[in-house]
């Protein structure tokens, strides 16, 4: 798939709406009497750049498997109790925190500033102090996330992505069903790619720019490639197998294949 074909899948396949220019983290409208957690919830639900945290993440372990709504992000139940985030890229043992994970999400998917604005650190990471989120707002979001913690033993870490060639070939070998793929598209992709209107975050994937089935599988499971990361256009997150099982992905690929549906 060429650059034009890659562009449609560089968009988060999640619920989203266009946001107004003033909708940024520095201008959240909490009430003066709101507690930090209440203020954090308002920020969590507020759309910036067309997306809110709630568009990508469920807030309990129970609502993630909802087949009518597929969220690409892991559930945030117990997020503040995890020892690592971003599939181990951020680690509490190194002094990193769920707040750093939140800043990473904002920079990548709401502000789209990860590749184009944030300075590279000596270790090859990005300078999260440059993400434009006021410290009070970040603290409020963390306070809200802390209310989602459950009693009992620490939960297992979310499944990591499996983007090996073997994993992608396994999906490609499955018999995809385009009819079932329509339901997957409606649950996981349509909020960004389905309307085709001026406020949509992504094109409809129903024309000549749509990728073929193998590229759909690679992109949805693995995320953008090196070329897209270098240009700064790559901001679509990948669906891990726990969020979008292999058969569902095969069905989705059969539907989108070449955009002729």
Buried (B, 14 or more C-beta within 10 A) or exposed (E): BEEEBBBBBBBBBBBBBEBEEEBBBEEBEBEEEBEBBBBBBBBBEBBBBBBBBBBBBBBEBEEBEEEEBBBBBBBBBBBBBBEBBBBEEBBBEEEBBBBBBBBBBBBBBBBBBBBEBBEEEEEEBBEBEEBBBEEEBBBBBBBBBBBBBEEEEEBEEBEEBBEEEEBBEBBBEBEBBBEBBBBBBBBBBBBBBBBEEEEBBBBBBBEEBBBBBBBBBBBBBBBBBEEBBEEEBBBBBBBBBBBBBBBBBBBBBBBBBBBEB
